[in-house]
């Protein structure tokens, strides 16, 4: 189905999302911080189809992480997650709290899109 780099500093949410993605046939790559995500990005040998990241995290936020990831792997799609209503970005945004069904539908749409250039 595809590989998804999931980044969130809330461990419970990170595990719930990765379990759901795994059940749907995706290869989830979990990271609890932006720095850990960058390490995972460099260590993972296959293609990563989607970066799914929270925006508000300690240290580097999700927007800065998205820019760094795209600098290294420009073909990755980006989907942001945030509970903050005032967030605006050039990337698609999934509002927290969300139902897992909503997340999986959005992930499917992003992974199956021929190109993510529309979101950049």
Biopython code that builds the backbone (N, CA, C, O; Angstrom):
import numpy as np
from Bio.PDB.StructureBuilder import StructureBuilder

atoms = [
    (1, "UNK", "N", (0.822, -1.199, 0.000)),
    (1, "UNK", "CA", (0.000, 0.000, 0.000)),
    (1, "UNK", "C", (0.859, 1.253, 0.000)),
    (1, "UNK", "O", (0.630, 2.161, -0.800)),
    (2, "UNK", "N", (1.840, 1.314, 0.883)),
    (2, "UNK", "CA", (2.699, 2.477, 0.954)),
    (2, "UNK", "C", (3.322, 2.613, 2.328)),
    (2, "UNK", "O", (2.869, 1.995, 3.291)),
    (3, "UNK", "N", (4.355, 3.418, 2.413)),
    (3, "UNK", "CA", (5.038, 3.673, 3.679)),
    (3, "UNK", "C", (4.691, 5.064, 4.176)),
    (3, "UNK", "O", (4.653, 6.023, 3.406)),
    (4, "UNK", "N", (4.435, 5.158, 5.483)),
    (4, "UNK", "CA", (4.034, 6.418, 6.087)),
    (4, "UNK", "C", (4.932, 6.696, 7.287)),
    (4, "UNK", "O", (4.990, 5.902, 8.226)),
    (5, "UNK", "N", (5.629, 7.822, 7.251)),
    (5, "UNK", "CA", (6.427, 8.281, 8.386)),
    (5, "UNK", "C", (5.497, 9.084, 9.288)),
    (5, "UNK", "O", (5.061, 10.175, 8.921)),
    (6, "UNK", "N", (5.195, 8.546, 10.465)),
    (6, "UNK", "CA", (4.247, 9.151, 11.402)),
    (6, "UNK", "C", (5.031, 9.800, 12.535)),
    (6, "UNK", "O", (5.850, 9.154, 13.189)),
    (7, "UNK", "N", (4.765, 11.104, 12.761)),
    (7, "UNK", "CA", (5.514, 11.841, 13.775)),
    (7, "UNK", "C", (4.547, 12.551, 14.705)),
    (7, "UNK", "O", (3.768, 13.402, 14.274)),
    (8, "UNK", "N", (4.600, 12.196, 15.988)),
    (8, "UNK", "CA", (3.782, 12.857, 16.998)),
    (8, "UNK", "C", (4.424, 12.625, 18.353)),
    (8, "UNK", "O", (4.857, 11.513, 18.656)),
    (9, "UNK", "N", (4.487, 13.661, 19.166)),
    (9, "UNK", "CA", (5.099, 13.529, 20.480)),
    (9, "UNK", "C", (4.149, 12.930, 21.515)),
    (9, "UNK", "O", (4.569, 12.644, 22.636)),
    (10, "UNK", "N", (2.895, 12.738, 21.168)),
    (10, "UNK", "CA", (1.937, 12.076, 22.051)),
    (10, "UNK", "C", (1.999, 10.576, 21.767)),
    (10, "UNK", "O", (1.463, 10.100, 20.767)),
    (11, "UNK", "N", (2.648, 9.851, 22.647)),
    (11, "UNK", "CA", (2.910, 8.427, 22.423)),
    (11, "UNK", "C", (1.640, 7.619, 22.157)),
    (11, "UNK", "O", (1.633, 6.747, 21.289)),
    (12, "UNK", "N", (0.565, 7.904, 22.899)),
    (12, "UNK", "CA", (-0.670, 7.144, 22.717)),
    (12, "UNK", "C", (-1.225, 7.306, 21.307)),
    (12, "UNK", "O", (-1.636, 6.333, 20.673)),
    (13, "UNK", "N", (-1.233, 8.528, 20.832)),
    (13, "UNK", "CA", (-1.725, 8.793, 19.482)),
    (13, "UNK", "C", (-0.800, 8.177, 18.439)),
    (13, "UNK", "O", (-1.262, 7.591, 17.460)),
    (14, "UNK", "N", (0.484, 8.309, 18.648)),
    (14, "UNK", "CA", (1.468, 7.735, 17.720)),
    (14, "UNK", "C", (1.242, 6.232, 17.570)),
    (14, "UNK", "O", (1.228, 5.714, 16.453)),
    (15, "UNK", "N", (1.068, 5.537, 18.681)),
    (15, "UNK", "CA", (0.858, 4.086, 18.626)),
    (15, "UNK", "C", (-0.483, 3.736, 17.990)),
    (15, "UNK", "O", (-0.568, 2.780, 17.218)),
    (16, "UNK", "N", (-1.529, 4.496, 18.303)),
    (16, "UNK", "CA", (-2.849, 4.222, 17.722)),
    (16, "UNK", "C", (-2.822, 4.393, 16.204)),
    (16, "UNK", "O", (-3.372, 3.571, 15.470)),
    (17, "UNK", "N", (-2.188, 5.451, 15.745)),
    (17, "UNK", "CA", (-2.112, 5.710, 14.304)),
    (17, "UNK", "C", (-1.276, 4.635, 13.613)),
    (17, "UNK", "O", (-1.682, 4.117, 12.573)),
    (18, "UNK", "N", (-0.126, 4.294, 14.168)),
    (18, "UNK", "CA", (0.729, 3.290, 13.524)),
    (18, "UNK", "C", (0.039, 1.924, 13.494)),
    (18, "UNK", "O", (0.153, 1.202, 12.503)),
    (19, "UNK", "N", (-0.670, 1.563, 14.559)),
    (19, "UNK", "CA", (-1.405, 0.285, 14.566)),
    (19, "UNK", "C", (-2.484, 0.273, 13.482)),
    (19, "UNK", "O", (-2.647, -0.717, 12.768)),
    (20, "UNK", "N", (-3.216, 1.380, 13.367)),
    (20, "UNK", "CA", (-4.285, 1.464, 12.361)),
    (20, "UNK", "C", (-3.717, 1.383, 10.951)),
    (20, "UNK", "O", (-4.275, 0.698, 10.094)),
    (21, "UNK", "N", (-2.622, 2.073, 10.709)),
    (21, "UNK", "CA", (-1.994, 2.022, 9.391)),
    (21, "UNK", "C", (-1.515, 0.608, 9.067)),
    (21, "UNK", "O", (-1.682, 0.133, 7.943)),
    (22, "UNK", "N", (-0.928, -0.052, 10.038)),
    (22, "UNK", "CA", (-0.434, -1.413, 9.852)),
    (22, "UNK", "C", (-1.586, -2.358, 9.515)),
    (22, "UNK", "O", (-1.460, -3.196, 8.621)),
    (23, "UNK", "N", (-2.704, -2.228, 10.223)),
    (23, "UNK", "CA", (-3.883, -3.066, 9.953)),
    (23, "UNK", "C", (-4.418, -2.856, 8.537)),
    (23, "UNK", "O", (-4.975, -3.775, 7.936)),
    (24, "UNK", "N", (-4.247, -1.639, 8.005)),
    (24, "UNK", "CA", (-4.737, -1.335, 6.656)),
    (24, "UNK", "C", (-3.745, -1.716, 5.560)),
    (24, "UNK", "O", (-4.029, -1.537, 4.376)),
    (25, "UNK", "N", (-2.583, -2.241, 5.950)),
    (25, "UNK", "CA", (-1.617, -2.709, 4.961)),
    (25, "UNK", "C", (-0.488, -1.743, 4.663)),
    (25, "UNK", "O", (0.345, -2.022, 3.800)),
    (26, "UNK", "N", (-0.438, -0.608, 5.360)),
    (26, "UNK", "CA", (0.650, 0.348, 5.171)),
    (26, "UNK", "C", (1.862, -0.090, 5.985)),
    (26, "UNK", "O", (1.749, -0.905, 6.901)),
    (27, "UNK", "N", (3.009, 0.458, 5.642)),
    (27, "UNK", "CA", (4.214, 0.276, 6.446)),
    (27, "UNK", "C", (4.430, 1.558, 7.231)),
    (27, "UNK", "O", (4.950, 2.532, 6.687)),
    (28, "UNK", "N", (4.036, 1.577, 8.520)),
    (28, "UNK", "CA", (4.238, 2.781, 9.316)),
    (28, "UNK", "C", (5.656, 2.834, 9.881)),
    (28, "UNK", "O", (6.225, 1.819, 10.283)),
    (29, "UNK", "N", (6.199, 4.025, 9.901)),
    (29, "UNK", "CA", (7.515, 4.283, 10.484)),
    (29, "UNK", "C", (7.267, 5.334, 11.551)),
    (29, "UNK", "O", (6.984, 6.487, 11.224)),
    (30, "UNK", "N", (7.367, 4.961, 12.820)),
    (30, "UNK", "CA", (6.977, 5.842, 13.917)),
    (30, "UNK", "C", (8.157, 6.635, 14.455)),
    (30, "UNK", "O", (9.271, 6.126, 14.582)),
    (31, "UNK", "N", (7.881, 7.898, 14.768)),
    (31, "UNK", "CA", (8.883, 8.777, 15.389)),
    (31, "UNK", "C", (8.167, 9.693, 16.369)),
    (31, "UNK", "O", (7.098, 10.221, 16.064)),
    (32, "UNK", "N", (8.757, 9.883, 17.551)),
    (32, "UNK", "CA", (8.131, 10.714, 18.576)),
    (32, "UNK", "C", (8.689, 12.130, 18.612)),
    (32, "UNK", "O", (8.322, 12.921, 19.481)),
    (33, "UNK", "N", (9.570, 12.453, 17.676)),
    (33, "UNK", "CA", (10.108, 13.816, 17.574)),
    (33, "UNK", "C", (10.573, 14.061, 16.146)),
    (33, "UNK", "O", (10.750, 13.127, 15.365)),
    (34, "UNK", "N", (10.766, 15.319, 15.824)),
    (34, "UNK", "CA", (11.246, 15.663, 14.489)),
    (34, "UNK", "C", (12.654, 15.111, 14.257)),
    (34, "UNK", "O", (12.959, 14.625, 13.168)),
    (35, "UNK", "N", (13.499, 15.185, 15.261)),
    (35, "UNK", "CA", (14.866, 14.670, 15.102)),
    (35, "UNK", "C", (14.862, 13.164, 14.866)),
    (35, "UNK", "O", (15.610, 12.657, 14.029)),
    (36, "UNK", "N", (14.016, 12.451, 15.609)),
    (36, "UNK", "CA", (13.909, 11.013, 15.402)),
    (36, "UNK", "C", (13.361, 10.719, 14.005)),
    (36, "UNK", "O", (13.785, 9.758, 13.364)),
    (37, "UNK", "N", (12.422, 11.541, 13.533)),
    (37, "UNK", "CA", (11.861, 11.362, 12.196)),
    (37, "UNK", "C", (12.938, 11.522, 11.120)),
    (37, "UNK", "O", (12.974, 10.759, 10.155)),
    (38, "UNK", "N", (13.801, 12.503, 11.287)),
    (38, "UNK", "CA", (14.880, 12.710, 10.316)),
    (38, "UNK", "C", (15.842, 11.520, 10.312)),
    (38, "UNK", "O", (16.336, 11.119, 9.258)),
    (39, "UNK", "N", (16.105, 10.959, 11.496)),
    (39, "UNK", "CA", (16.947, 9.760, 11.577)),
    (39, "UNK", "C", (16.279, 8.599, 10.855)),
    (39, "UNK", "O", (16.926, 7.885, 10.088)),
    (40, "UNK", "N", (14.979, 8.408, 11.099)),
    (40, "UNK", "CA", (14.232, 7.327, 10.448)),
    (40, "UNK", "C", (14.246, 7.508, 8.929)),
    (40, "UNK", "O", (14.408, 6.545, 8.179)),
    (41, "UNK", "N", (14.075, 8.743, 8.496)),
    (41, "UNK", "CA", (14.071, 9.065, 7.069)),
    (41, "UNK", "C", (15.380, 8.640, 6.414)),
    (41, "UNK", "O", (15.382, 8.081, 5.316)),
    (42, "UNK", "N", (16.472, 8.903, 7.083)),
    (42, "UNK", "CA", (17.795, 8.586, 6.529)),
    (42, "UNK", "C", (18.101, 7.091, 6.592)),
    (42, "UNK", "O", (18.817, 6.566, 5.739)),
    (43, "UNK", "N", (17.561, 6.403, 7.601)),
    (43, "UNK", "CA", (17.843, 4.982, 7.773)),
    (43, "UNK", "C", (16.940, 4.087, 6.928)),
    (43, "UNK", "O", (17.342, 2.985, 6.555)),
    (44, "UNK", "N", (15.729, 4.545, 6.621)),
    (44, "UNK", "CA", (14.774, 3.720, 5.889)),
    (44, "UNK", "C", (15.216, 3.625, 4.433)),
    (44, "UNK", "O", (15.358, 4.645, 3.758)),
    (45, "UNK", "N", (15.429, 2.424, 3.953)),
    (45, "UNK", "CA", (15.988, 2.214, 2.620)),
    (45, "UNK", "C", (14.958, 2.312, 1.495)),
    (45, "UNK", "O", (15.313, 2.610, 0.355)),
    (46, "UNK", "N", (13.698, 2.065, 1.804)),
    (46, "UNK", "CA", (12.683, 2.088, 0.757)),
    (46, "UNK", "C", (12.111, 3.479, 0.541)),
    (46, "UNK", "O", (12.556, 4.461, 1.136)),
    (47, "UNK", "N", (11.116, 3.531, -0.325)),
    (47, "UNK", "CA", (10.408, 4.784, -0.557)),
    (47, "UNK", "C", (9.492, 5.072, 0.612)),
    (47, "UNK", "O", (8.912, 4.158, 1.198)),
    (48, "UNK", "N", (9.364, 6.330, 0.945)),
    (48, "UNK", "CA", (8.374, 6.783, 1.921)),
    (48, "UNK", "C", (7.387, 7.627, 1.139)),
    (48, "UNK", "O", (7.757, 8.610, 0.496)),
    (49, "UNK", "N", (6.125, 7.229, 1.203)),
    (49, "UNK", "CA", (5.096, 7.881, 0.398)),
    (49, "UNK", "C", (4.510, 9.111, 1.065)),
    (49, "UNK", "O", (4.113, 10.059, 0.388)),
    (50, "UNK", "N", (4.454, 9.100, 2.404)),
    (50, "UNK", "CA", (3.756, 10.164, 3.116)),
    (50, "UNK", "C", (4.427, 10.478, 4.432)),
    (50, "UNK", "O", (4.818, 9.579, 5.178)),
    (51, "UNK", "N", (4.558, 11.766, 4.710)),
    (51, "UNK", "CA", (4.944, 12.245, 6.036)),
    (51, "UNK", "C", (3.657, 12.719, 6.700)),
    (51, "UNK", "O", (3.007, 13.647, 6.219)),
    (52, "UNK", "N", (3.297, 12.082, 7.797)),
    (52, "UNK", "CA", (2.128, 12.452, 8.588)),
    (52, "UNK", "C", (2.658, 12.973, 9.904)),
    (52, "UNK", "O", (3.130, 12.199, 10.737)),
    (53, "UNK", "N", (2.583, 14.296, 10.102)),
    (53, "UNK", "CA", (3.214, 14.873, 11.287)),
    (53, "UNK", "C", (2.324, 15.876, 11.999)),
    (53, "UNK", "O", (1.579, 16.640, 11.385)),
    (54, "UNK", "N", (2.433, 15.841, 13.314)),
    (54, "UNK", "CA", (1.806, 16.859, 14.133)),
    (54, "UNK", "C", (2.568, 18.159, 13.913)),
    (54, "UNK", "O", (3.766, 18.139, 13.630)),
    (55, "UNK", "N", (1.886, 19.270, 14.039)),
    (55, "UNK", "CA", (2.569, 20.551, 13.879)),
    (55, "UNK", "C", (3.245, 20.970, 15.174)),
    (55, "UNK", "O", (4.424, 21.324, 15.177)),
    (56, "UNK", "N", (2.502, 20.930, 16.274)),
    (56, "UNK", "CA", (3.018, 21.417, 17.559)),
    (56, "UNK", "C", (3.775, 20.313, 18.284)),
    (56, "UNK", "O", (3.182, 19.402, 18.862)),
    (57, "UNK", "N", (5.104, 20.419, 18.238)),
    (57, "UNK", "CA", (5.961, 19.468, 18.943)),
    (57, "UNK", "C", (7.117, 20.241, 19.561)),
    (57, "UNK", "O", (7.505, 21.294, 19.056)),
    (58, "UNK", "N", (7.666, 19.720, 20.651)),
    (58, "UNK", "CA", (8.843, 20.377, 21.237)),
    (58, "UNK", "C", (10.017, 20.342, 20.260)),
    (58, "UNK", "O", (10.133, 19.418, 19.455)),
    (59, "UNK", "N", (10.863, 21.326, 20.333)),
    (59, "UNK", "CA", (11.997, 21.388, 19.416)),
    (59, "UNK", "C", (11.528, 21.850, 18.060)),
    (59, "UNK", "O", (10.889, 22.896, 17.943)),
    (60, "UNK", "N", (11.836, 21.090, 17.043)),
    (60, "UNK", "CA", (11.438, 21.428, 15.679)),
    (60, "UNK", "C", (9.953, 21.109, 15.483)),
    (60, "UNK", "O", (9.506, 20.004, 15.794)),
    (61, "UNK", "N", (9.196, 22.070, 14.970)),
    (61, "UNK", "CA", (7.769, 21.813, 14.747)),
    (61, "UNK", "C", (7.558, 21.063, 13.431)),
    (61, "UNK", "O", (8.491, 20.880, 12.649)),
    (62, "UNK", "N", (6.326, 20.636, 13.206)),
    (62, "UNK", "CA", (6.003, 19.827, 12.036)),
    (62, "UNK", "C", (6.185, 20.535, 10.708)),
    (62, "UNK", "O", (6.526, 19.907, 9.706)),
    (63, "UNK", "N", (5.956, 21.854, 10.696)),
    (63, "UNK", "CA", (6.158, 22.603, 9.443)),
    (63, "UNK", "C", (7.630, 22.624, 9.047)),
    (63, "UNK", "O", (7.974, 22.404, 7.886)),
    (64, "UNK", "N", (8.491, 22.890, 10.021)),
    (64, "UNK", "CA", (9.930, 22.886, 9.748)),
    (64, "UNK", "C", (10.392, 21.483, 9.357)),
    (64, "UNK", "O", (11.227, 21.327, 8.466)),
    (65, "UNK", "N", (9.849, 20.469, 10.021)),
    (65, "UNK", "CA", (10.189, 19.090, 9.680)),
    (65, "UNK", "C", (9.792, 18.785, 8.235)),
    (65, "UNK", "O", (10.567, 18.181, 7.493)),
    (66, "UNK", "N", (8.599, 19.199, 7.837)),
    (66, "UNK", "CA", (8.132, 18.951, 6.471)),
    (66, "UNK", "C", (9.101, 19.551, 5.452)),
    (66, "UNK", "O", (9.427, 18.913, 4.451)),
    (67, "UNK", "N", (9.550, 20.754, 5.703)),
    (67, "UNK", "CA", (10.499, 21.397, 4.787)),
    (67, "UNK", "C", (11.814, 20.632, 4.711)),
    (67, "UNK", "O", (12.381, 20.472, 3.631)),
    (68, "UNK", "N", (12.297, 20.162, 5.856)),
    (68, "UNK", "CA", (13.555, 19.395, 5.887)),
    (68, "UNK", "C", (13.398, 18.059, 5.149)),
    (68, "UNK", "O", (14.277, 17.644, 4.393)),
    (69, "UNK", "N", (12.266, 17.401, 5.385)),
    (69, "UNK", "CA", (12.013, 16.115, 4.725)),
    (69, "UNK", "C", (11.949, 16.308, 3.218)),
    (69, "UNK", "O", (12.550, 15.539, 2.468)),
    (70, "UNK", "N", (11.228, 17.325, 2.771)),
    (70, "UNK", "CA", (11.108, 17.579, 1.333)),
    (70, "UNK", "C", (12.440, 17.957, 0.699)),
    (70, "UNK", "O", (12.666, 17.677, -0.479)),
    (71, "UNK", "N", (13.316, 18.582, 1.457)),
    (71, "UNK", "CA", (14.644, 18.911, 0.934)),
    (71, "UNK", "C", (15.443, 17.633, 0.646)),
    (71, "UNK", "O", (16.246, 17.591, -0.286)),
    (72, "UNK", "N", (15.210, 16.592, 1.460)),
    (72, "UNK", "CA", (15.933, 15.334, 1.274)),
    (72, "UNK", "C", (15.226, 14.375, 0.327)),
    (72, "UNK", "O", (15.868, 13.662, -0.444)),
    (73, "UNK", "N", (13.903, 14.366, 0.393)),
    (73, "UNK", "CA", (13.110, 13.465, -0.445)),
    (73, "UNK", "C", (11.913, 14.240, -1.009)),
    (73, "UNK", "O", (10.825, 14.216, -0.434)),
    (74, "UNK", "N", (12.120, 14.915, -2.116)),
    (74, "UNK", "CA", (11.098, 15.829, -2.644)),
    (74, "UNK", "C", (9.806, 15.171, -3.119)),
    (74, "UNK", "O", (8.824, 15.875, -3.358)),
    (75, "UNK", "N", (9.772, 13.858, -3.263)),
    (75, "UNK", "CA", (8.568, 13.190, -3.758)),
    (75, "UNK", "C", (7.608, 12.752, -2.660)),
    (75, "UNK", "O", (6.566, 12.166, -2.952)),
    (76, "UNK", "N", (7.942, 13.025, -1.408)),
    (76, "UNK", "CA", (7.080, 12.620, -0.302)),
    (76, "UNK", "C", (5.891, 13.575, -0.195)),
    (76, "UNK", "O", (6.040, 14.794, -0.281)),
    (77, "UNK", "N", (4.714, 12.992, -0.005)),
    (77, "UNK", "CA", (3.518, 13.799, 0.286)),
    (77, "UNK", "C", (3.554, 14.186, 1.765)),
    (77, "UNK", "O", (4.149, 13.484, 2.582)),
    (78, "UNK", "N", (2.926, 15.285, 2.094)),
    (78, "UNK", "CA", (2.898, 15.763, 3.475)),
    (78, "UNK", "C", (1.456, 15.978, 3.906)),
    (78, "UNK", "O", (0.674, 16.623, 3.208)),
    (79, "UNK", "N", (1.119, 15.428, 5.066)),
    (79, "UNK", "CA", (-0.169, 15.653, 5.697)),
    (79, "UNK", "C", (0.092, 16.069, 7.136)),
    (79, "UNK", "O", (0.717, 15.336, 7.903)),
    (80, "UNK", "N", (-0.390, 17.246, 7.492)),
    (80, "UNK", "CA", (-0.187, 17.773, 8.834)),
    (80, "UNK", "C", (-1.374, 17.440, 9.725)),
    (80, "UNK", "O", (-2.497, 17.268, 9.250)),
    (81, "UNK", "N", (-1.108, 17.352, 11.035)),
    (81, "UNK", "CA", (-2.160, 17.172, 12.034)),
    (81, "UNK", "C", (-2.024, 18.298, 13.048)),
    (81, "UNK", "O", (-0.913, 18.662, 13.433)),
    (82, "UNK", "N", (-3.162, 18.852, 13.485)),
    (82, "UNK", "CA", (-3.110, 19.900, 14.496)),
    (82, "UNK", "C", (-4.459, 20.070, 15.176)),
    (82, "UNK", "O", (-5.510, 19.916, 14.554)),
    (83, "UNK", "N", (-4.409, 20.387, 16.448)),
    (83, "UNK", "CA", (-5.622, 20.711, 17.207)),
    (83, "UNK", "C", (-5.877, 22.208, 17.188)),
    (83, "UNK", "O", (-6.940, 22.662, 17.614)),
    (84, "UNK", "N", (-4.918, 22.976, 16.702)),
    (84, "UNK", "CA", (-5.031, 24.435, 16.700)),
    (84, "UNK", "C", (-5.808, 24.896, 15.473)),
    (84, "UNK", "O", (-5.448, 24.572, 14.342)),
    (85, "UNK", "N", (-6.858, 25.643, 15.702)),
    (85, "UNK", "CA", (-7.728, 26.077, 14.609)),
    (85, "UNK", "C", (-7.116, 27.178, 13.750)),
    (85, "UNK", "O", (-7.536, 27.380, 12.611)),
    (86, "UNK", "N", (-6.135, 27.886, 14.282)),
    (86, "UNK", "CA", (-5.586, 29.038, 13.559)),
    (86, "UNK", "C", (-4.432, 28.672, 12.621)),
    (86, "UNK", "O", (-3.810, 29.562, 12.040)),
    (87, "UNK", "N", (-4.145, 27.411, 12.469)),
    (87, "UNK", "CA", (-3.020, 26.985, 11.641)),
    (87, "UNK", "C", (-3.361, 27.116, 10.159)),
    (87, "UNK", "O", (-4.411, 26.664, 9.704)),
    (88, "UNK", "N", (-2.457, 27.738, 9.428)),
    (88, "UNK", "CA", (-2.580, 27.771, 7.971)),
    (88, "UNK", "C", (-1.260, 27.260, 7.392)),
    (88, "UNK", "O", (-0.185, 27.523, 7.931)),
    (89, "UNK", "N", (-1.364, 26.545, 6.310)),
    (89, "UNK", "CA", (-0.176, 25.957, 5.706)),
    (89, "UNK", "C", (-0.470, 25.640, 4.255)),
    (89, "UNK", "O", (-1.626, 25.575, 3.837)),
    (90, "UNK", "N", (0.584, 25.445, 3.501)),
    (90, "UNK", "CA", (0.427, 25.044, 2.106)),
    (90, "UNK", "C", (0.184, 23.544, 1.983)),
    (90, "UNK", "O", (-0.089, 23.042, 0.893)),
    (91, "UNK", "N", (0.282, 22.834, 3.097)),
    (91, "UNK", "CA", (0.058, 21.394, 3.113)),
    (91, "UNK", "C", (-1.346, 21.087, 3.623)),
    (91, "UNK", "O", (-1.906, 21.857, 4.404)),
    (92, "UNK", "N", (-1.915, 19.966, 3.187)),
    (92, "UNK", "CA", (-3.213, 19.550, 3.722)),
    (92, "UNK", "C", (-3.136, 19.362, 5.236)),
    (92, "UNK", "O", (-2.094, 18.993, 5.777)),
    (93, "UNK", "N", (-4.249, 19.619, 5.903)),
    (93, "UNK", "CA", (-4.281, 19.586, 7.364)),
    (93, "UNK", "C", (-5.447, 18.738, 7.840)),
    (93, "UNK", "O", (-6.576, 18.897, 7.378)),
    (94, "UNK", "N", (-5.161, 17.837, 8.767)),
    (94, "UNK", "CA", (-6.173, 17.028, 9.427)),
    (94, "UNK", "C", (-6.322, 17.577, 10.837)),
    (94, "UNK", "O", (-5.359, 17.605, 11.604)),
    (95, "UNK", "N", (-7.528, 18.014, 11.176)),
    (95, "UNK", "CA", (-7.774, 18.615, 12.490)),
    (95, "UNK", "C", (-7.921, 17.549, 13.566)),
    (95, "UNK", "O", (-8.654, 16.575, 13.393)),
    (96, "UNK", "N", (-7.221, 17.740, 14.673)),
    (96, "UNK", "CA", (-7.373, 16.890, 15.857)),
    (96, "UNK", "C", (-8.499, 17.467, 16.708)),
    (96, "UNK", "O", (-8.651, 18.688, 16.745)),
    (97, "UNK", "N", (-9.270, 16.670, 17.372)),
    (97, "UNK", "CA", (-9.280, 15.212, 17.310)),
    (97, "UNK", "C", (-9.953, 14.737, 16.029)),
    (97, "UNK", "O", (-10.838, 15.409, 15.498)),
    (98, "UNK", "N", (-9.536, 13.596, 15.545)),
    (98, "UNK", "CA", (-10.119, 13.031, 14.333)),
    (98, "UNK", "C", (-10.482, 11.580, 14.600)),
    (98, "UNK", "O", (-9.968, 10.951, 15.524)),
    (99, "UNK", "N", (-11.371, 11.070, 13.779)),
    (99, "UNK", "CA", (-11.699, 9.642, 13.828)),
    (99, "UNK", "C", (-10.664, 8.914, 12.974)),
    (99, "UNK", "O", (-10.202, 9.430, 11.957)),
    (100, "UNK", "N", (-10.314, 7.722, 13.403)),
    (100, "UNK", "CA", (-9.305, 6.963, 12.667)),
    (100, "UNK", "C", (-9.758, 6.736, 11.225)),
    (100, "UNK", "O", (-8.928, 6.704, 10.317)),
    (101, "UNK", "N", (-11.034, 6.583, 11.011)),
    (101, "UNK", "CA", (-11.580, 6.411, 9.652)),
    (101, "UNK", "C", (-11.234, 7.626, 8.786)),
    (101, "UNK", "O", (-10.874, 7.480, 7.618)),
    (102, "UNK", "N", (-11.346, 8.834, 9.372)),
    (102, "UNK", "CA", (-10.997, 10.062, 8.637)),
    (102, "UNK", "C", (-9.518, 10.064, 8.269)),
    (102, "UNK", "O", (-9.143, 10.391, 7.142)),
    (103, "UNK", "N", (-8.700, 9.700, 9.225)),
    (103, "UNK", "CA", (-7.256, 9.664, 8.987)),
    (103, "UNK", "C", (-6.927, 8.683, 7.867)),
    (103, "UNK", "O", (-6.187, 9.020, 6.942)),
    (104, "UNK", "N", (-7.469, 7.480, 7.946)),
    (104, "UNK", "CA", (-7.168, 6.461, 6.946)),
    (104, "UNK", "C", (-7.645, 6.865, 5.560)),
    (104, "UNK", "O", (-6.988, 6.566, 4.563)),
    (105, "UNK", "N", (-8.779, 7.538, 5.494)),
    (105, "UNK", "CA", (-9.279, 8.017, 4.199)),
    (105, "UNK", "C", (-8.341, 9.075, 3.617)),
    (105, "UNK", "O", (-8.032, 9.051, 2.426)),
    (106, "UNK", "N", (-7.891, 9.998, 4.463)),
    (106, "UNK", "CA", (-6.982, 11.048, 3.997)),
    (106, "UNK", "C", (-5.638, 10.462, 3.583)),
    (106, "UNK", "O", (-5.072, 10.864, 2.567)),
    (107, "UNK", "N", (-5.126, 9.518, 4.361)),
    (107, "UNK", "CA", (-3.862, 8.861, 4.021)),
    (107, "UNK", "C", (-3.989, 8.151, 2.676)),
    (107, "UNK", "O", (-3.102, 8.269, 1.831)),
    (108, "UNK", "N", (-5.074, 7.421, 2.468)),
    (108, "UNK", "CA", (-5.301, 6.719, 1.208)),
    (108, "UNK", "C", (-5.325, 7.694, 0.030)),
    (108, "UNK", "O", (-4.723, 7.438, -1.013)),
    (109, "UNK", "N", (-6.015, 8.794, 0.208)),
    (109, "UNK", "CA", (-6.082, 9.815, -0.841)),
    (109, "UNK", "C", (-4.690, 10.349, -1.167)),
    (109, "UNK", "O", (-4.335, 10.498, -2.336)),
    (110, "UNK", "N", (-3.911, 10.635, -0.139)),
    (110, "UNK", "CA", (-2.578, 11.205, -0.352)),
    (110, "UNK", "C", (-1.624, 10.191, -0.980)),
    (110, "UNK", "O", (-0.891, 10.524, -1.910)),
    (111, "UNK", "N", (-1.630, 8.969, -0.482)),
    (111, "UNK", "CA", (-0.701, 7.951, -0.972)),
    (111, "UNK", "C", (-1.021, 7.561, -2.415)),
    (111, "UNK", "O", (-0.117, 7.261, -3.196)),
    (112, "UNK", "N", (-2.292, 7.565, -2.761)),
    (112, "UNK", "CA", (-2.694, 7.157, -4.106)),
    (112, "UNK", "C", (-2.711, 8.292, -5.117)),
    (112, "UNK", "O", (-3.009, 8.069, -6.291)),
    (113, "UNK", "N", (-2.396, 9.502, -4.680)),
    (113, "UNK", "CA", (-2.322, 10.639, -5.593)),
    (113, "UNK", "C", (-1.098, 10.472, -6.480)),
    (113, "UNK", "O", (-0.029, 10.115, -5.984)),
    (114, "UNK", "N", (-1.227, 10.723, -7.785)),
    (114, "UNK", "CA", (-0.086, 10.537, -8.684)),
    (114, "UNK", "C", (1.095, 11.451, -8.344)),
    (114, "UNK", "O", (2.248, 11.083, -8.566)),
    (115, "UNK", "N", (0.815, 12.617, -7.816)),
    (115, "UNK", "CA", (1.892, 13.541, -7.468)),
    (115, "UNK", "C", (1.417, 14.443, -6.344)),
    (115, "UNK", "O", (0.249, 14.826, -6.283)),
    (116, "UNK", "N", (2.333, 14.771, -5.468)),
    (116, "UNK", "CA", (1.990, 15.658, -4.365)),
    (116, "UNK", "C", (2.288, 17.114, -4.709)),
    (116, "UNK", "O", (2.184, 17.987, -3.848)),
    (117, "UNK", "N", (2.646, 17.373, -5.921)),
    (117, "UNK", "CA", (3.007, 18.741, -6.304)),
    (117, "UNK", "C", (1.845, 19.703, -6.115)),
    (117, "UNK", "O", (2.058, 20.907, -5.971)),
    (118, "UNK", "N", (0.611, 19.187, -6.113)),
    (118, "UNK", "CA", (-0.546, 20.058, -5.896)),
    (118, "UNK", "C", (-0.557, 20.632, -4.493)),
    (118, "UNK", "O", (-1.115, 21.705, -4.266)),
    (119, "UNK", "N", (0.052, 19.931, -3.548)),
    (119, "UNK", "CA", (0.036, 20.409, -2.168)),
    (119, "UNK", "C", (1.244, 21.260, -1.831)),
    (119, "UNK", "O", (1.404, 21.672, -0.682)),
    (120, "UNK", "N", (2.093, 21.530, -2.800)),
    (120, "UNK", "CA", (3.312, 22.316, -2.519)),
    (120, "UNK", "C", (3.245, 23.657, -3.179)),
    (120, "UNK", "O", (4.177, 24.453, -3.056)),
]
sb = StructureBuilder()
sb.init_structure("model")
sb.init_model(0)
sb.init_chain("A")
sb.init_seg("    ")
for serial, (resi, resn, name, xyz) in enumerate(atoms, 1):
    if name == "N":
        sb.init_residue(resn, " ", resi, " ")
    sb.init_atom(name, np.array(xyz, "f"), 0.0, 1.0, " ", f" {name:<3s}", serial, name[0])
structure = sb.get_structure()
